[in-house]
Amino acid sequence: MNFYGIGHAMIDIHALVSDADFDQLLNNKAFPLIEGSAVHPETETFNALLKEVLAIAVNKCASPELTQNRRIEDYVVRTSGGTTANILKTAARFGTITHFTGAIGKVTSEDGSYRLDADALFLSQQLAKHFVIPDLNPAEGQTGRYLVIRSNSGREAYAACPSAAKLLEPEFINEEYASQADCMIIEGLQCMNKPLMKQIEKICYKYEVPLVIDVASAVGAEALSQWYERLCKTIPVFVFANKEEAAVLGSSLPKLFTKDGEPLNNNPYTVYILKKGTDGAKAWYKKSQEKLVPAISCSVRCEAADAVDATGAGDGFAAAFLVRWFSKTRKVFTKKTLLRHCLTLGAQTAAKIVEHYGCEL
């Protein structure tokens, strides 16, 4: 198998703080944090927040109250991130050939020369470590970062700063990788980039490559709704959405989805997967776009024994689903049986991922 992905090149930073420190960060008016939600501050504000979180971690390491020596890595963990990259690196663990195209940060000198920033080098190394072939293009700004702040009692807040990651250009797309792929994978936010989406649609149609869209956020769902019908009528489309994202699709496209985001019979998707967290997932498949052809659907539950961090669990689920769907043995089964196999492998993979920080197996 061969998967090709285009998405936001991001570094995930996981920080563990005390409940008192967590409350202090929430109450600091300089940082627009919201408990349980993701915010998108400007680069300067994000960097100030990250500096404050790192200072908290350093103070913890130096605290005389600790009975044993601790390292900064005990409180702050960096991993490669970004929805598309997470899907690809998980798929690679199943033996899939994977290529990833993204934009990374660069530092430009007065003479016009530039060097990659430290996070760009780290991301490239991490992708290669996970057997993903990186195709990373330098762009102005710093490499994208996603900060997960978690308290001792399990409370969480999130901050995202895509920066250079958003600067994807149509010419970044590697047509050779796309032509050899079983599917092309993108995130919902890519639908905000009209020139990029036109090129993606053109290439998928030219090489008859299915397009996989992991919605990944409510904003991504809103952006996808502008392209959804057009894409589905041109190329095979696989959509992965969680309950919040599906609800946005339902309100944006009421003729195609229920208010809860379940597809109606006239919906022109090929495969649609609704991720429900610990409640599992449900999938629909349509052999034809004809309105009178009924969809096949099935669902599974998901259970995790030792959950540590849910970041990337949905991405890992999507990767395992796609690996099973595009496997050579898929033609042996009926589509309903194949759907159940895909959902089961996805749930099992997600249950393993939540045992680690970031999307790691």
Buried (B, 14 or more C-beta within 10 A) or exposed (E): BBBBBBBBBBBBBBBBBEEEBBBBBBEEEEBBBEBEEBBBBEBEBBBBBBEBBBEBBEEBBEEEEEEEEBEEEBBBBBBBBBBBBBBBBBBBBBEBBBBBBBBBBBBEEEEEEEEBBEBBBBBBEBBEEBBBBBBBBBBEBBBBBBBBBBBEEEBBBBBBBBBBBBBBEBEBBBEEBBBBBBBBBBBBBBBBBEEBBEBBBBBBEEBEBBBBBBBBBBBBBBBBBBBBBEBBEBBBBBBBBBEEBBBBBBBBBEEBBBEEBBBBEEBBBBBBBBBBBBEBBBBBBBEEBEEEEEBBBBBBEBEBEEBEBBBBBBBBBBBBBBBBBBBEEBEEEEBEEBBBBBBBBBBBBBBBBBBBBBBBB
